[in-house]
């Protein structure tokens, strides 16, 4: 400070006695040091982009999913063989259905016996008619009968054949009715546990196809069904790693730093639906990642449990990720695969240069030209 300025400043005793507060100086030093630290943090620290999604645990095999056991014939439920929560094996009875007419089976059996008698009679009559045709033919050849007698005998054979076919058709219908009534005992289609029973069906009339029970199969191969936004699903590829957080499982998640997260489980993209659901989201199936810790047991993560997932995409800086999210831009596109230095225009230029010097072309480019 110049000497005149010092003299003038000294004239103000109160001003010269003022000092910058210690807190202000400390705050200034903190701001001065934090700005470069934040800049380094934003532009040098890496961040893994993710495509988030929500979904649930399902069974991969359709036969292992929860299924409805329905009635195969109309009638009413006579007896239940199971209760809610009971384990069953394949083929175990679930319910017995009886027809509204208790004497239906007896009537069908009597009708079948009658049709069999008609078939036997028609078959015997047709055999006799065929004998008459042969006899009329012989007499006609000897001149002892008219052609009209032969034609009448042939007509009788045709009539008996039509009656025989009609009787066999009736027998087929009766057998179908008997076959349907024989499946009145509804059985379990596979091993599992009875999840719910339609007990209201026990006192009312039911039709074929009405729901009787809900069966949850055992030993299902589990996968995760994630619903992903259409803007992100375009960049999702089969085999990409996924981090999963199962409902009720304690976890600490850092989507951009997978190695720091705790309580998370690994998976990989198995398939992506080509069309969206009614909600506008796309379904992505995630299976366990080989070589990683297995998912929680069935007792802890059951079918239908809610799941949150993060499909891992490209690695960028934190500054770029903040800028992308503030502008609501899509995820980073995958980097193109390097095909090697000897392909494309650069390889062609190198080969031409070698040829001008009298050198043979590089092997890679020579093969490309071929």
ChimeraX attribute file (.defattr): number of C-alpha atoms within 10 A of each C-alpha:
attribute: neighborCount
match mode: 1-to-1
recipient: residues
	/A:1	7
	/A:2	6
	/A:3	8
	/A:4	9
	/A:5	10
	/A:6	10
	/A:7	11
	/A:8	9
	/A:9	14
	/A:10	13
	/A:11	11
	/A:12	10
	/A:13	9
	/A:14	9
	/A:15	10
	/A:16	10
	/A:17	8
	/A:18	8
	/A:19	7
	/A:20	7
	/A:21	9
	/A:22	9
	/A:23	9
	/A:24	10
	/A:25	11
	/A:26	11
	/A:27	12
	/A:28	12
	/A:29	11
	/A:30	11
	/A:31	12
	/A:32	11
	/A:33	11
	/A:34	12
	/A:35	11
	/A:36	11
	/A:37	11
	/A:38	12
	/A:39	12
	/A:40	12
	/A:41	14
	/A:42	17
	/A:43	13
	/A:44	13
	/A:45	12
	/A:46	17
	/A:47	20
	/A:48	18
	/A:49	21
	/A:50	21
	/A:51	20
	/A:52	20
	/A:53	21
	/A:54	17
	/A:55	20
	/A:56	20
	/A:57	20
	/A:58	22
	/A:59	20
	/A:60	17
	/A:61	11
	/A:62	10
	/A:63	13
	/A:64	20
	/A:65	18
	/A:66	20
	/A:67	15
	/A:68	18
	/A:69	20
	/A:70	16
	/A:71	24
	/A:72	19
	/A:73	21
	/A:74	19
	/A:75	21
	/A:76	20
	/A:77	23
	/A:78	15
	/A:79	13
	/A:80	16
	/A:81	11
	/A:82	17
	/A:83	15
	/A:84	13
	/A:85	14
	/A:86	12
	/A:87	17
	/A:88	21
	/A:89	15
	/A:90	12
	/A:91	12
	/A:92	17
	/A:93	16
	/A:94	20
	/A:95	20
	/A:96	18
	/A:97	22
	/A:98	17
	/A:99	18
	/A:100	12
	/A:101	9
	/A:102	9
	/A:103	9
	/A:104	15
	/A:105	15
	/A:106	10
	/A:107	12
	/A:108	16
	/A:109	14
	/A:110	12
	/A:111	15
	/A:112	19
	/A:113	14
	/A:114	14
	/A:115	20
	/A:116	16
	/A:117	13
	/A:118	19
	/A:119	20
	/A:120	14
	/A:121	15
	/A:122	21
	/A:123	17
	/A:124	14
	/A:125	18
	/A:126	21
	/A:127	15
	/A:128	16
	/A:129	21
	/A:130	18
	/A:131	14
	/A:132	19
	/A:133	21
	/A:134	15
	/A:135	14
	/A:136	23
	/A:137	20
	/A:138	14
	/A:139	16
	/A:140	16
	/A:141	11
	/A:142	9
	/A:143	10
	/A:144	11
	/A:145	15
	/A:146	13
	/A:147	14
	/A:148	11
	/A:149	16
	/A:150	19
	/A:151	14
	/A:152	15
	/A:153	20
	/A:154	17
	/A:155	14
	/A:156	18
	/A:157	21
	/A:158	15
	/A:159	15
	/A:160	21
	/A:161	17
	/A:162	14
	/A:163	18
	/A:164	21
	/A:165	15
	/A:166	16
	/A:167	19
	/A:168	16
	/A:169	13
	/A:170	18
	/A:171	20
	/A:172	14
	/A:173	12
	/A:174	18
	/A:175	15
	/A:176	12
	/A:177	14
	/A:178	16
	/A:179	11
	/A:180	13
	/A:181	20
	/A:182	11
	/A:183	14
	/A:184	21
	/A:185	19
	/A:186	21
	/A:187	19
	/A:188	19
	/A:189	18
	/A:190	17
	/A:191	18
	/A:192	21
	/A:193	21
	/A:194	22
	/A:195	18
	/A:196	16
	/A:197	20
	/A:198	11
	/A:199	13
	/A:200	11
	/A:201	18
	/A:202	16
	/A:203	10
	/A:204	11
	/A:205	14
	/A:206	22
	/A:207	15
	/A:208	11
	/A:209	13
	/A:210	17
	/A:211	16
	/A:212	23
	/A:213	23
	/A:214	18
	/A:215	27
	/A:216	22
	/A:217	23
	/A:218	17
	/A:219	11
	/A:220	18
	/A:221	13
	/A:222	21
	/A:223	19
	/A:224	31
	/A:225	27
	/A:226	27
	/A:227	23
	/A:228	25
	/A:229	16
	/A:230	14
	/A:231	13
	/A:232	18
	/A:233	21
	/A:234	14
	/A:235	15
	/A:236	20
	/A:237	17
	/A:238	13
	/A:239	14
	/A:240	15
	/A:241	19
	/A:242	24
	/A:243	22
	/A:244	27
	/A:245	21
	/A:246	23
	/A:247	14
	/A:248	11
	/A:249	12
	/A:250	11
	/A:251	15
	/A:252	11
	/A:253	18
	/A:254	14
	/A:255	20
	/A:256	20
	/A:257	12
	/A:258	17
	/A:259	10
	/A:260	10
	/A:261	15
	/A:262	13
	/A:263	12
	/A:264	21
	/A:265	20
	/A:266	22
	/A:267	26
	/A:268	22
	/A:269	21
	/A:270	16
	/A:271	16
	/A:272	20
	/A:273	12
	/A:274	10
	/A:275	11
	/A:276	15
	/A:277	11
	/A:278	7
	/A:279	7
	/A:280	12
	/A:281	18
	/A:282	23
	/A:283	24
	/A:284	23
	/A:285	21
	/A:286	29
	/A:287	21
	/A:288	21
	/A:289	19
	/A:290	10
	/A:291	7
	/A:292	10
	/A:293	12
	/A:294	12
	/A:295	18
	/A:296	12
	/A:297	8
	/A:298	12
	/A:299	7
	/A:300	13
	/A:301	19
	/A:302	15
	/A:303	20
	/A:304	14
	/A:305	15
	/A:306	19
	/A:307	20
	/A:308	18
	/A:309	28
	/A:310	24
	/A:311	27
	/A:312	20
	/A:313	22
	/A:314	14
	/A:315	15
	/A:316	17
	/A:317	16
	/A:318	19
	/A:319	18
	/A:320	15
	/A:321	21
	/A:322	12
	/A:323	11
	/A:324	14
	/A:325	11
	/A:326	9
	/A:327	9
	/A:328	9
	/A:329	11
	/A:330	13
	/A:331	19
	/A:332	17
	/A:333	11
	/A:334	12
	/A:335	7
	/A:336	6
	/A:337	6
	/A:338	7
	/A:339	8
	/A:340	9
	/A:341	11
	/A:342	18
	/A:343	13
	/A:344	12
	/A:345	10
	/A:346	10
	/A:347	19
	/A:348	18
	/A:349	12
	/A:350	15
	/A:351	20
	/A:352	15
	/A:353	13
	/A:354	14
	/A:355	13
	/A:356	9
	/A:357	8
	/A:358	9
	/A:359	11
	/A:360	12
	/A:361	17
	/A:362	16
	/A:363	10
	/A:364	14
	/A:365	16
	/A:366	14
	/A:367	9
	/A:368	12
	/A:369	7
	/A:370	5
